[in-house]
Every structure is written in structure tokens, then in C-alpha cells.
Amino acid sequence: MAGGGNFIHRVLTYVANELIVNGLANSPAFQRFAVRSSKRMEDLANIAAQKKKEIAEQVKDLSKNMESSFKDKGY
């Protein structure tokens, strides 16, 4: 009997998933949300890449400054 219940559960899950996926795929509001979300994530990734580059440059400059400071002091 447990096997039959599992089968029914799988069928109901499949049908529910199909209805949800089709409903979202045909929803203009959801499509707008998806496009906006995708664009925002892309923007955030670009901002993060730029910040990473800026920090790497700052660390490089700091390293050069420390190195020259040590040389000036005779270390």
C-alpha cells in the first residue's frame, strides 16, 4: 500500500510542478520580475568585480609604499 501512495504523491507533485512552471512562464509580472532580478544580479556582479580590482590596486600601492619605507629606513 505504501508504494501506491508514493506513486500518487509523485503524480500530484508532477502535476503541481507543471501548473506552477506553466503559470510562471506565462505570467508577464513574473517575467518582469525575472528580468529585473537578472539585471540587478548582473549589475551587482559588475560592481563587485570593480571593487575587487580597486582593492587589489590599493593593496599593491600599500605594499609598494611599505617596501619603499623599509628601504628608506635601511631595513
The first five atom37 places (N, CA, C, CB, O) and aatype in JSON, in Angstrom:
{
  "aatype": [12, 0, 7, 7, 7, 2, 13, 9, 8, 1, 19, 10, 16, 18, 19, 0, 2, 6, 10, 9, 19, 2, 7, 10, 0, 2, 15, 14, 0, 13, 5, 1, 13, 0, 19, 1, 15, 15, 11, 1, 12, 6, 3, 10, 0, 2, 9, 0, 0, 5, 11, 11, 11, 6, 9, 0, 6, 5, 19, 11, 3, 10, 15, 11, 2, 12, 6, 15, 15, 13, 11, 3, 11, 7, 18],
  "atom_mask": [
    [1, 1, 1, 1, 1],
    [1, 1, 1, 1, 1],
    [1, 1, 1, 0, 1],
    [1, 1, 1, 0, 1],
    [1, 1, 1, 0, 1],
    [1, 1, 1, 1, 1],
    [1, 1, 1, 1, 1],
    [1, 1, 1, 1, 1],
    [1, 1, 1, 1, 1],
    [1, 1, 1, 1, 1],
    [1, 1, 1, 1, 1],
    [1, 1, 1, 1, 1],
    [1, 1, 1, 1, 1],
    [1, 1, 1, 1, 1],
    [1, 1, 1, 1, 1],
    [1, 1, 1, 1, 1],
    [1, 1, 1, 1, 1],
    [1, 1, 1, 1, 1],
    [1, 1, 1, 1, 1],
    [1, 1, 1, 1, 1],
    [1, 1, 1, 1, 1],
    [1, 1, 1, 1, 1],
    [1, 1, 1, 0, 1],
    [1, 1, 1, 1, 1],
    [1, 1, 1, 1, 1],
    [1, 1, 1, 1, 1],
    [1, 1, 1, 1, 1],
    [1, 1, 1, 1, 1],
    [1, 1, 1, 1, 1],
    [1, 1, 1, 1, 1],
    [1, 1, 1, 1, 1],
    [1, 1, 1, 1, 1],
    [1, 1, 1, 1, 1],
    [1, 1, 1, 1, 1],
    [1, 1, 1, 1, 1],
    [1, 1, 1, 1, 1],
    [1, 1, 1, 1, 1],
    [1, 1, 1, 1, 1],
    [1, 1, 1, 1, 1],
    [1, 1, 1, 1, 1],
    [1, 1, 1, 1, 1],
    [1, 1, 1, 1, 1],
    [1, 1, 1, 1, 1],
    [1, 1, 1, 1, 1],
    [1, 1, 1, 1, 1],
    [1, 1, 1, 1, 1],
    [1, 1, 1, 1, 1],
    [1, 1, 1, 1, 1],
    [1, 1, 1, 1, 1],
    [1, 1, 1, 1, 1],
    [1, 1, 1, 1, 1],
    [1, 1, 1, 1, 1],
    [1, 1, 1, 1, 1],
    [1, 1, 1, 1, 1],
    [1, 1, 1, 1, 1],
    [1, 1, 1, 1, 1],
    [1, 1, 1, 1, 1],
    [1, 1, 1, 1, 1],
    [1, 1, 1, 1, 1],
    [1, 1, 1, 1, 1],
    [1, 1, 1, 1, 1],
    [1, 1, 1, 1, 1],
    [1, 1, 1, 1, 1],
    [1, 1, 1, 1, 1],
    [1, 1, 1, 1, 1],
    [1, 1, 1, 1, 1],
    [1, 1, 1, 1, 1],
    [1, 1, 1, 1, 1],
    [1, 1, 1, 1, 1],
    [1, 1, 1, 1, 1],
    [1, 1, 1, 1, 1],
    [1, 1, 1, 1, 1],
    [1, 1, 1, 1, 1],
    [1, 1, 1, 0, 1],
    [1, 1, 1, 1, 1]
  ],
  "atom_positions": [
    [[0.82, -1.19, 0.0], [0.0, 0.0, 0.0], [0.86, 1.25, 0.0], [-0.93, 0.0, 1.2], [0.47, 2.26, -0.59]],
    [[2.01, 1.21, 0.64], [2.88, 2.38, 0.7], [3.39, 2.76, -0.68], [4.05, 2.13, 1.65], [3.57, 3.95, -0.97]],
    [[3.63, 1.76, -1.54], [4.11, 2.04, -2.89], [3.08, 2.8, -3.7], [0.0, 0.0, 0.0], [3.45, 3.67, -4.48]],
    [[1.81, 2.5, -3.53], [0.75, 3.2, -4.25], [0.64, 4.65, -3.81], [0.0, 0.0, 0.0], [0.42, 5.53, -4.64]],
    [[0.8, 4.9, -2.55], [0.75, 6.26, -2.02], [1.92, 7.09, -2.55], [0.0, 0.0, 0.0], [1.77, 8.27, -2.85]],
    [[3.07, 6.45, -2.66], [4.25, 7.13, -3.18], [4.02, 7.51, -4.64], [5.5, 6.24, -3.04], [4.38, 8.61, -5.06]],
    [[3.42, 6.62, -5.41], [3.14, 6.89, -6.82], [2.18, 8.06, -6.97], [2.57, 5.63, -7.51], [2.39, 8.96, -7.78]],
    [[1.13, 8.05, -6.17], [0.13, 9.14, -6.23], [0.79, 10.46, -5.84], [-1.07, 8.84, -5.29], [0.54, 11.49, -6.46]],
    [[1.62, 10.42, -4.82], [2.34, 11.62, -4.4], [3.21, 12.15, -5.54], [3.2, 11.33, -3.15], [3.24, 13.35, -5.79]],
    [[3.91, 11.26, -6.22], [4.77, 11.68, -7.33], [3.95, 12.28, -8.47], [5.59, 10.49, -7.85], [4.37, 13.26, -9.08]],
    [[2.81, 11.69, -8.76], [1.95, 12.22, -9.83], [1.43, 13.6, -9.44], [0.76, 11.25, -10.11], [1.46, 14.53, -10.25]],
    [[0.95, 13.75, -8.21], [0.45, 15.04, -7.77], [1.56, 16.1, -7.77], [-0.16, 14.92, -6.38], [1.32, 17.25, -8.15]],
    [[2.75, 15.72, -7.35], [3.87, 16.65, -7.36], [4.2, 17.07, -8.79], [5.1, 16.01, -6.7], [4.46, 18.25, -9.04]],
    [[4.19, 16.12, -9.71], [4.47, 16.42, -11.12], [3.43, 17.39, -11.67], [4.5, 15.12, -11.96], [3.78, 18.37, -12.33]],
    [[2.16, 17.11, -11.41], [1.09, 17.96, -11.93], [1.2, 19.37, -11.33], [-0.3, 17.35, -11.61], [1.07, 20.36, -12.04]],
    [[1.44, 19.44, -10.03], [1.58, 20.75, -9.38], [2.76, 21.52, -9.96], [1.75, 20.58, -7.86], [2.66, 22.72, -10.23]],
    [[3.88, 20.84, -10.16], [5.05, 21.5, -10.74], [4.76, 22.0, -12.14], [6.24, 20.55, -10.75], [5.17, 23.1, -12.5]],
    [[4.08, 21.2, -12.94], [3.74, 21.62, -14.3], [2.84, 22.86, -14.28], [3.05, 20.47, -15.06], [3.05, 23.79, -15.06]],
    [[1.85, 22.86, -13.4], [0.96, 24.02, -13.31], [1.72, 25.27, -12.86], [-0.19, 23.73, -12.35], [1.51, 26.35, -13.4]],
    [[2.58, 25.11, -11.88], [3.34, 26.25, -11.37], [4.29, 26.78, -12.44], [4.13, 25.86, -10.1], [4.35, 27.98, -12.69]],
    [[5.04, 25.88, -13.08], [6.0, 26.3, -14.11], [5.28, 26.98, -15.26], [6.82, 25.1, -14.63], [5.71, 28.05, -15.71]],
    [[4.21, 26.39, -15.74], [3.47, 27.0, -16.85], [2.85, 28.33, -16.42], [2.38, 26.04, -17.35], [2.83, 29.29, -17.19]],
    [[2.34, 28.38, -15.22], [1.75, 29.62, -14.72], [2.78, 30.74, -14.65], [0.0, 0.0, 0.0], [2.5, 31.88, -15.04]],
    [[3.97, 30.43, -14.15], [5.01, 31.44, -14.05], [5.56, 31.81, -15.43], [6.15, 30.95, -13.16], [5.83, 32.98, -15.7]],
    [[5.71, 30.83, -16.3], [6.24, 31.09, -17.63], [5.32, 32.0, -18.43], [6.45, 29.77, -18.38], [5.78, 32.76, -19.28]],
    [[4.04, 31.93, -18.18], [3.07, 32.74, -18.93], [2.63, 34.0, -18.18], [1.85, 31.9, -19.25], [1.7, 34.69, -18.6]],
    [[3.3, 34.29, -17.09], [2.94, 35.45, -16.28], [3.82, 36.65, -16.63], [3.06, 35.12, -14.78], [5.03, 36.61, -16.38]],
    [[3.26, 37.7, -17.2], [4.07, 38.89, -17.51], [4.71, 39.51, -16.26], [3.2, 39.94, -18.21], [5.83, 40.0, -16.32]],
    [[4.0, 39.48, -15.15], [4.55, 40.04, -13.91], [5.78, 39.25, -13.47], [3.48, 40.04, -12.79], [6.79, 39.84, -13.08]],
    [[5.7, 37.93, -13.53], [6.85, 37.12, -13.15], [8.0, 37.32, -14.12], [6.46, 35.64, -13.09], [9.16, 37.35, -13.71]],
    [[7.7, 37.46, -15.4], [8.76, 37.68, -16.39], [9.46, 39.01, -16.14], [8.17, 37.66, -17.82], [10.69, 39.08, -16.25]],
    [[8.71, 40.05, -15.8], [9.32, 41.34, -15.46], [10.22, 41.2, -14.23], [8.24, 42.42, -15.22], [11.33, 41.71, -14.19]],
    [[9.7, 40.48, -13.23], [10.47, 40.25, -12.02], [11.77, 39.51, -12.35], [9.65, 39.45, -11.0], [12.84, 39.87, -11.85]],
    [[11.69, 38.49, -13.18], [12.87, 37.7, -13.53], [13.89, 38.55, -14.28], [12.47, 36.49, -14.38], [15.09, 38.44, -14.02]],
    [[13.42, 39.38, -15.21], [14.33, 40.23, -15.97], [14.99, 41.25, -15.05], [13.58, 40.94, -17.11], [16.2, 41.47, -15.12]],
    [[14.21, 41.88, -14.19], [14.77, 42.87, -13.26], [15.77, 42.22, -12.31], [13.65, 43.56, -12.45], [16.84, 42.78, -12.03]],
    [[15.42, 41.05, -11.81], [16.32, 40.35, -10.88], [17.62, 39.98, -11.58], [15.63, 39.08, -10.33], [18.7, 40.13, -11.01]],
    [[17.52, 39.49, -12.79], [18.71, 39.11, -13.54], [19.6, 40.32, -13.8], [18.31, 38.44, -14.87], [20.82, 40.25, -13.65]],
    [[18.99, 41.42, -14.2], [19.74, 42.65, -14.46], [20.42, 43.14, -13.18], [18.8, 43.74, -15.03], [21.58, 43.55, -13.21]],
    [[19.7, 43.11, -12.09], [20.27, 43.58, -10.8], [21.44, 42.69, -10.38], [19.17, 43.59, -9.69], [22.45, 43.19, -9.9]],
    [[21.31, 41.39, -10.55], [22.4, 40.48, -10.19], [23.62, 40.74, -11.08], [21.95, 39.02, -10.32], [24.76, 40.69, -10.6]],
    [[23.4, 41.0, -12.34], [24.49, 41.33, -13.26], [25.18, 42.63, -12.83], [23.97, 41.44, -14.71], [26.41, 42.71, -12.82]],
    [[24.38, 43.63, -12.48], [24.93, 44.9, -12.01], [25.76, 44.7, -10.74], [23.81, 45.91, -11.76], [26.85, 45.25, -10.61]],
    [[25.23, 43.92, -9.8], [25.95, 43.67, -8.55], [27.26, 42.93, -8.81], [25.08, 42.87, -7.58], [28.27, 43.2, -8.16]],
    [[27.25, 41.98, -9.75], [28.48, 41.25, -10.08], [29.51, 42.2, -10.67], [28.18, 40.1, -11.06], [30.7, 42.09, -10.36]],
    [[29.07, 43.13, -11.52], [30.0, 44.1, -12.1], [30.56, 45.04, -11.03], [29.29, 44.91, -13.2], [31.75, 45.35, -11.04]],
    [[29.71, 45.49, -10.13], [30.16, 46.35, -9.03], [31.18, 45.61, -8.16], [28.96, 46.83, -8.17], [32.2, 46.18, -7.78]],
    [[30.9, 44.34, -7.85], [31.81, 43.55, -7.02], [33.15, 43.37, -7.73], [31.19, 42.18, -6.69], [34.2, 43.45, -7.09]],
    [[33.13, 43.11, -9.03], [34.38, 42.95, -9.78], [35.19, 44.25, -9.77], [34.09, 42.52, -11.24], [36.41, 44.22, -9.62]],
    [[34.5, 45.38, -9.93], [35.19, 46.67, -9.91], [35.8, 46.94, -8.53], [34.22, 47.81, -10.29], [36.94, 47.39, -8.43]],
    [[35.04, 46.67, -7.48], [35.55, 46.88, -6.11], [36.74, 45.97, -5.84], [34.44, 46.63, -5.07], [37.71, 46.39, -5.21]],
    [[36.66, 44.74, -6.31], [37.77, 43.8, -6.13], [39.03, 44.35, -6.8], [37.4, 42.41, -6.7], [40.12, 44.28, -6.24]],
    [[38.87, 44.88, -8.0], [40.0, 45.46, -8.73], [40.56, 46.66, -7.97], [39.58, 45.88, -10.17], [41.78, 46.8, -7.84]],
    [[39.69, 47.54, -7.47], [40.13, 48.71, -6.72], [40.89, 48.32, -5.46], [38.94, 49.59, -6.36], [41.92, 48.91, -5.14]],
    [[40.39, 47.33, -4.76], [41.06, 46.89, -3.52], [42.41, 46.28, -3.84], [40.18, 45.87, -2.76], [43.38, 46.51, -3.12]],
    [[42.49, 45.49, -4.92], [43.76, 44.89, -5.31], [44.78, 45.99, -5.64], [43.57, 43.96, -6.53], [45.95, 45.86, -5.28]],
    [[44.35, 47.05, -6.3], [45.25, 48.15, -6.62], [45.69, 48.88, -5.35], [44.57, 49.13, -7.58], [46.85, 49.26, -5.23]],
    [[44.77, 49.06, -4.41], [45.13, 49.71, -3.15], [46.13, 48.88, -2.36], [43.87, 49.96, -2.31], [47.07, 49.43, -1.78]],
    [[45.93, 47.57, -2.34], [46.87, 46.69, -1.63], [48.24, 46.74, -2.31], [46.33, 45.23, -1.59], [49.27, 46.76, -1.64]],
    [[48.24, 46.75, -3.62], [49.5, 46.83, -4.36], [50.23, 48.14, -4.04], [49.24, 46.72, -5.89], [51.43, 48.14, -3.79]],
    [[49.5, 49.25, -4.06], [50.09, 50.54, -3.73], [50.61, 50.56, -2.29], [49.07, 51.67, -3.94], [51.7, 51.06, -2.02]],
    [[49.83, 50.02, -1.37], [50.25, 49.97, 0.02], [51.53, 49.15, 0.17], [49.13, 49.38, 0.89], [52.43, 49.53, 0.91]],
    [[51.59, 48.04, -0.53], [52.77, 47.19, -0.48], [53.99, 47.95, -1.0], [52.55, 45.92, -1.3], [55.07, 47.87, -0.4]],
    [[53.83, 48.67, -2.11], [54.94, 49.46, -2.65], [55.37, 50.53, -1.66], [54.53, 50.11, -3.99], [56.57, 50.74, -1.45]],
    [[54.41, 51.21, -1.04], [54.73, 52.25, -0.07], [55.47, 51.69, 1.13], [53.46, 52.95, 0.39], [56.42, 52.3, 1.62]],
    [[55.04, 50.54, 1.6], [55.7, 49.92, 2.75], [57.11, 49.49, 2.37], [54.89, 48.71, 3.28], [58.06, 49.66, 3.14]],
    [[57.25, 48.95, 1.17], [58.56, 48.49, 0.71], [59.54, 49.67, 0.62], [58.44, 47.78, -0.65], [60.68, 49.58, 1.07]],
    [[59.07, 50.77, 0.03], [59.95, 51.93, -0.09], [60.25, 52.54, 1.27], [59.31, 52.99, -1.01], [61.35, 53.05, 1.49]],
    [[59.3, 52.48, 2.18], [59.51, 52.99, 3.53], [60.58, 52.17, 4.25], [58.2, 52.97, 4.33], [61.44, 52.73, 4.94]],
    [[60.53, 50.85, 4.09], [61.54, 49.99, 4.71], [62.91, 50.24, 4.11], [61.15, 48.52, 4.57], [63.91, 50.23, 4.82]],
    [[62.96, 50.46, 2.79], [64.25, 50.72, 2.15], [64.83, 52.04, 2.64], [64.11, 50.74, 0.61], [66.03, 52.15, 2.88]],
    [[63.96, 53.06, 2.79], [64.41, 54.37, 3.27], [64.99, 54.28, 4.68], [63.24, 55.38, 3.24], [65.91, 55.02, 5.02]],
    [[64.45, 53.39, 5.49], [64.91, 53.26, 6.86], [66.08, 52.29, 6.98], [63.77, 52.8, 7.75], [66.64, 52.11, 8.07]],
    [[66.46, 51.65, 5.87], [67.61, 50.77, 5.88], [67.32, 49.34, 6.28], [0.0, 0.0, 0.0], [68.24, 48.63, 6.68]],
    [[66.09, 48.91, 6.2], [65.75, 47.52, 6.57], [66.05, 46.59, 5.45], [64.28, 47.39, 6.95], [65.84, 45.38, 5.57]]
  ]
}
